Amino acid sequence: MKNGILICVLALLLAACQQPTVYVFSENLQDEQRNQLDAALKAQSLSYEYVELAIPPDFGEATLLLSSDKIYSKETEQLAAIMQGLGYEPQVNYTTRSNHFYGDGNIGFYLKNVVAGTTFVMPKRLRTTQCSEDKYNDLLVTFTDKYADFTLPSGAVVRLGWEFLYGYVVIYYKNYSQTYSHSQPLVNTPFGAKPSDTYTFTAHVNKPSWLDCSLQIVYMD
């Protein structure tokens, strides 16, 4: 009986030792973003440590670095959801045990606000894309310093206020707002892959449905 109890205790200790750790790197986050990140990390299931080192310059705004010897899919999805909740699109990279942090399933969590301290310039003309309702795809949206003008399928133009806030584009409609995160993916076109500025909407709104669209401009050289 004692041997059985001892085996169970050893098994629990071994499982605890094998529990992976999330190493969290962050740069240029606003106070509100830091508070949201800390709350989300406390709510997920893995232990984590903040690391006071610079994020490699070749990493994107949001990167998860996984050890190739052991991958925890469910936990990785939880961490990716945290990044998405903060308005980022995570990239997943893999590394070997040569980096001592990332053996035995340990995970690197890298998050940076690359626009902090820089001048933000919004493109003047964009098109809606990835809309919840297909009929609202490819609408023209023009931006001035204060206003975003949506040209609806009927030809009517709706003028809304907007601003750049905490690294996001925020468009205001009546008593609520739609928020967009910025990325610069390559977009496949008949002329090959072309660079873009893409503003991905971060929440679904009940109405108007044309706010449930991302905004994009593709640069054709």
Contacts in CASP RR format, 6 or more apart in sequence:
PFRMAT RR
TARGET T0000
AUTHOR 0000-0000-0000
METHOD contacts of the structure
MODEL  1
MKNGILICVLALLLAACQQPTVYVFSENLQDEQRNQLDAALKAQSLSYEY
VELAIPPDFGEATLLLSSDKIYSKETEQLAAIMQGLGYEPQVNYTTRSNH
FYGDGNIGFYLKNVVAGTTFVMPKRLRTTQCSEDKYNDLLVTFTDKYADF
TLPSGAVVRLGWEFLYGYVVIYYKNYSQTYSHSQPLVNTPFGAKPSDTYT
FTAHVNKPSWLDCSLQIVYMD
18 104 0 8 1.000
19 46 0 8 1.000
19 47 0 8 1.000
20 46 0 8 1.000
20 47 0 8 1.000
20 67 0 8 1.000
20 70 0 8 1.000
20 72 0 8 1.000
20 75 0 8 1.000
20 104 0 8 1.000
20 105 0 8 1.000
20 106 0 8 1.000
20 107 0 8 1.000
21 46 0 8 1.000
21 47 0 8 1.000
21 48 0 8 1.000
21 49 0 8 1.000
21 106 0 8 1.000
21 107 0 8 1.000
22 41 0 8 1.000
22 44 0 8 1.000
22 46 0 8 1.000
22 47 0 8 1.000
22 48 0 8 1.000
22 49 0 8 1.000
22 79 0 8 1.000
22 106 0 8 1.000
22 107 0 8 1.000
22 108 0 8 1.000
22 109 0 8 1.000
23 48 0 8 1.000
23 49 0 8 1.000
23 51 0 8 1.000
23 101 0 8 1.000
23 106 0 8 1.000
23 107 0 8 1.000
23 108 0 8 1.000
23 109 0 8 1.000
24 37 0 8 1.000
24 41 0 8 1.000
24 48 0 8 1.000
24 49 0 8 1.000
24 50 0 8 1.000
24 51 0 8 1.000
24 108 0 8 1.000
24 109 0 8 1.000
24 111 0 8 1.000
25 50 0 8 1.000
25 51 0 8 1.000
25 53 0 8 1.000
25 54 0 8 1.000
25 55 0 8 1.000
25 108 0 8 1.000
25 109 0 8 1.000
25 110 0 8 1.000
25 111 0 8 1.000
25 112 0 8 1.000
26 34 0 8 1.000
26 37 0 8 1.000
26 50 0 8 1.000
26 55 0 8 1.000
26 110 0 8 1.000
26 111 0 8 1.000
26 112 0 8 1.000
27 54 0 8 1.000
27 55 0 8 1.000
27 111 0 8 1.000
27 112 0 8 1.000
27 113 0 8 1.000
28 112 0 8 1.000
28 113 0 8 1.000
28 114 0 8 1.000
28 116 0 8 1.000
28 117 0 8 1.000
29 37 0 8 1.000
29 111 0 8 1.000
29 112 0 8 1.000
29 113 0 8 1.000
29 116 0 8 1.000
30 113 0 8 1.000
30 116 0 8 1.000
30 166 0 8 1.000
30 167 0 8 1.000
32 166 0 8 1.000
33 86 0 8 1.000
33 113 0 8 1.000
33 166 0 8 1.000
36 85 0 8 1.000
36 86 0 8 1.000
37 82 0 8 1.000
37 86 0 8 1.000
37 111 0 8 1.000
40 82 0 8 1.000
40 85 0 8 1.000
40 86 0 8 1.000
41 48 0 8 1.000
41 82 0 8 1.000
44 75 0 8 1.000
44 78 0 8 1.000
44 79 0 8 1.000
44 82 0 8 1.000
45 75 0 8 1.000
45 78 0 8 1.000
46 72 0 8 1.000
46 75 0 8 1.000
46 78 0 8 1.000
46 79 0 8 1.000
46 107 0 8 1.000
48 109 0 8 1.000
55 63 0 8 1.000
55 110 0 8 1.000
55 112 0 8 1.000
56 110 0 8 1.000
59 91 0 8 1.000
59 93 0 8 1.000
59 110 0 8 1.000
59 112 0 8 1.000
60 91 0 8 1.000
60 110 0 8 1.000
60 112 0 8 1.000
60 114 0 8 1.000
61 88 0 8 1.000
61 89 0 8 1.000
61 111 0 8 1.000
61 112 0 8 1.000
61 113 0 8 1.000
61 114 0 8 1.000
61 183 0 8 1.000
62 83 0 8 1.000
62 86 0 8 1.000
62 88 0 8 1.000
62 89 0 8 1.000
62 90 0 8 1.000
62 91 0 8 1.000
62 110 0 8 1.000
62 111 0 8 1.000
63 90 0 8 1.000
63 91 0 8 1.000
63 92 0 8 1.000
63 93 0 8 1.000
63 108 0 8 1.000
63 110 0 8 1.000
64 76 0 8 1.000
64 79 0 8 1.000
64 80 0 8 1.000
64 83 0 8 1.000
64 90 0 8 1.000
64 91 0 8 1.000
64 92 0 8 1.000
64 93 0 8 1.000
64 107 0 8 1.000
64 108 0 8 1.000
64 109 0 8 1.000
64 110 0 8 1.000
65 93 0 8 1.000
65 94 0 8 1.000
65 95 0 8 1.000
65 102 0 8 1.000
65 107 0 8 1.000
65 108 0 8 1.000
65 109 0 8 1.000
65 110 0 8 1.000
66 76 0 8 1.000
66 92 0 8 1.000
66 93 0 8 1.000
66 94 0 8 1.000
66 95 0 8 1.000
66 102 0 8 1.000
66 105 0 8 1.000
66 107 0 8 1.000
66 108 0 8 1.000
67 94 0 8 1.000
67 95 0 8 1.000
67 96 0 8 1.000
67 97 0 8 1.000
67 102 0 8 1.000
67 103 0 8 1.000
67 104 0 8 1.000
67 105 0 8 1.000
67 106 0 8 1.000
67 107 0 8 1.000
68 94 0 8 1.000
68 95 0 8 1.000
68 96 0 8 1.000
69 96 0 8 1.000
69 97 0 8 1.000
69 103 0 8 1.000
69 104 0 8 1.000
69 105 0 8 1.000
70 103 0 8 1.000
70 104 0 8 1.000
70 105 0 8 1.000
71 105 0 8 1.000
72 105 0 8 1.000
72 107 0 8 1.000
75 107 0 8 1.000
76 92 0 8 1.000
76 107 0 8 1.000
79 90 0 8 1.000
79 107 0 8 1.000
79 109 0 8 1.000
80 90 0 8 1.000
80 92 0 8 1.000
83 89 0 8 1.000
83 90 0 8 1.000
83 111 0 8 1.000
84 90 0 8 1.000
85 202 0 8 1.000
86 111 0 8 1.000
87 168 0 8 1.000
87 179 0 8 1.000
87 181 0 8 1.000
87 200 0 8 1.000
87 202 0 8 1.000
88 111 0 8 1.000
88 181 0 8 1.000
89 181 0 8 1.000
89 183 0 8 1.000
89 200 0 8 1.000
95 102 0 8 1.000
96 102 0 8 1.000
97 103 0 8 1.000
101 108 0 8 1.000
102 108 0 8 1.000
113 167 0 8 1.000
115 167 0 8 1.000
115 182 0 8 1.000
116 167 0 8 1.000
120 164 0 8 1.000
120 167 0 8 1.000
122 143 0 8 1.000
122 162 0 8 1.000
122 164 0 8 1.000
122 169 0 8 1.000
123 143 0 8 1.000
123 197 0 8 1.000
123 217 0 8 1.000
124 142 0 8 1.000
124 143 0 8 1.000
124 144 0 8 1.000
125 140 0 8 1.000
125 141 0 8 1.000
125 142 0 8 1.000
125 143 0 8 1.000
125 217 0 8 1.000
126 140 0 8 1.000
126 141 0 8 1.000
126 142 0 8 1.000
126 143 0 8 1.000
126 197 0 8 1.000
126 199 0 8 1.000
126 215 0 8 1.000
126 216 0 8 1.000
126 217 0 8 1.000
127 138 0 8 1.000
127 139 0 8 1.000
127 140 0 8 1.000
127 141 0 8 1.000
127 215 0 8 1.000
127 216 0 8 1.000
127 217 0 8 1.000
128 136 0 8 1.000
128 137 0 8 1.000
128 138 0 8 1.000
128 139 0 8 1.000
128 141 0 8 1.000
128 210 0 8 1.000
128 213 0 8 1.000
128 214 0 8 1.000
128 215 0 8 1.000
128 216 0 8 1.000
129 137 0 8 1.000
129 138 0 8 1.000
129 198 0 8 1.000
129 213 0 8 1.000
129 214 0 8 1.000
129 215 0 8 1.000
129 216 0 8 1.000
130 137 0 8 1.000
130 200 0 8 1.000
130 213 0 8 1.000
130 214 0 8 1.000
131 137 0 8 1.000
131 209 0 8 1.000
131 210 0 8 1.000
131 212 0 8 1.000
131 213 0 8 1.000
131 214 0 8 1.000
132 204 0 8 1.000
132 209 0 8 1.000
132 212 0 8 1.000
132 213 0 8 1.000
133 209 0 8 1.000
133 210 0 8 1.000
133 212 0 8 1.000
135 153 0 8 1.000
136 153 0 8 1.000
136 209 0 8 1.000
136 210 0 8 1.000
136 212 0 8 1.000
136 213 0 8 1.000
137 213 0 8 1.000
139 150 0 8 1.000
139 151 0 8 1.000
139 152 0 8 1.000
139 153 0 8 1.000
139 210 0 8 1.000
139 213 0 8 1.000
140 150 0 8 1.000
140 151 0 8 1.000
141 148 0 8 1.000
141 149 0 8 1.000
141 150 0 8 1.000
141 151 0 8 1.000
141 215 0 8 1.000
142 148 0 8 1.000
142 149 0 8 1.000
142 151 0 8 1.000
143 149 0 8 1.000
143 162 0 8 1.000
146 161 0 8 1.000
146 162 0 8 1.000
147 159 0 8 1.000
147 160 0 8 1.000
147 161 0 8 1.000
147 162 0 8 1.000
148 159 0 8 1.000
148 160 0 8 1.000
148 161 0 8 1.000
148 162 0 8 1.000
148 171 0 8 1.000
149 157 0 8 1.000
149 158 0 8 1.000
149 159 0 8 1.000
149 160 0 8 1.000
150 157 0 8 1.000
150 158 0 8 1.000
150 160 0 8 1.000
150 210 0 8 1.000
151 157 0 8 1.000
152 158 0 8 1.000
152 210 0 8 1.000
160 171 0 8 1.000
160 172 0 8 1.000
160 173 0 8 1.000
161 171 0 8 1.000
161 172 0 8 1.000
162 169 0 8 1.000
162 170 0 8 1.000
162 171 0 8 1.000
162 172 0 8 1.000
163 169 0 8 1.000
163 170 0 8 1.000
164 170 0 8 1.000
167 182 0 8 1.000
168 179 0 8 1.000
168 180 0 8 1.000
168 181 0 8 1.000
168 182 0 8 1.000
168 202 0 8 1.000
169 179 0 8 1.000
169 180 0 8 1.000
169 182 0 8 1.000
169 199 0 8 1.000
169 215 0 8 1.000
170 177 0 8 1.000
170 178 0 8 1.000
170 179 0 8 1.000
170 180 0 8 1.000
171 177 0 8 1.000
171 178 0 8 1.000
171 179 0 8 1.000
171 180 0 8 1.000
171 211 0 8 1.000
173 205 0 8 1.000
173 208 0 8 1.000
173 211 0 8 1.000
176 205 0 8 1.000
178 201 0 8 1.000
178 202 0 8 1.000
178 203 0 8 1.000
178 205 0 8 1.000
178 211 0 8 1.000
179 201 0 8 1.000
179 202 0 8 1.000
179 203 0 8 1.000
180 199 0 8 1.000
180 200 0 8 1.000
180 201 0 8 1.000
180 202 0 8 1.000
180 214 0 8 1.000
180 215 0 8 1.000
181 199 0 8 1.000
181 200 0 8 1.000
181 202 0 8 1.000
182 197 0 8 1.000
182 198 0 8 1.000
182 199 0 8 1.000
183 198 0 8 1.000
183 200 0 8 1.000
184 195 0 8 1.000
184 196 0 8 1.000
184 197 0 8 1.000
184 198 0 8 1.000
185 196 0 8 1.000
185 198 0 8 1.000
186 193 0 8 1.000
186 194 0 8 1.000
186 195 0 8 1.000
186 196 0 8 1.000
187 193 0 8 1.000
187 194 0 8 1.000
187 195 0 8 1.000
187 196 0 8 1.000
187 198 0 8 1.000
187 216 0 8 1.000
187 218 0 8 1.000
189 218 0 8 1.000
189 220 0 8 1.000
191 220 0 8 1.000
194 218 0 8 1.000
194 219 0 8 1.000
194 220 0 8 1.000
194 221 0 8 1.000
195 218 0 8 1.000
195 219 0 8 1.000
196 216 0 8 1.000
196 217 0 8 1.000
196 218 0 8 1.000
196 219 0 8 1.000
197 216 0 8 1.000
197 217 0 8 1.000
198 214 0 8 1.000
198 215 0 8 1.000
198 216 0 8 1.000
199 214 0 8 1.000
199 215 0 8 1.000
199 216 0 8 1.000
200 214 0 8 1.000
201 211 0 8 1.000
201 212 0 8 1.000
201 213 0 8 1.000
201 214 0 8 1.000
204 212 0 8 1.000
205 211 0 8 1.000
205 212 0 8 1.000
END
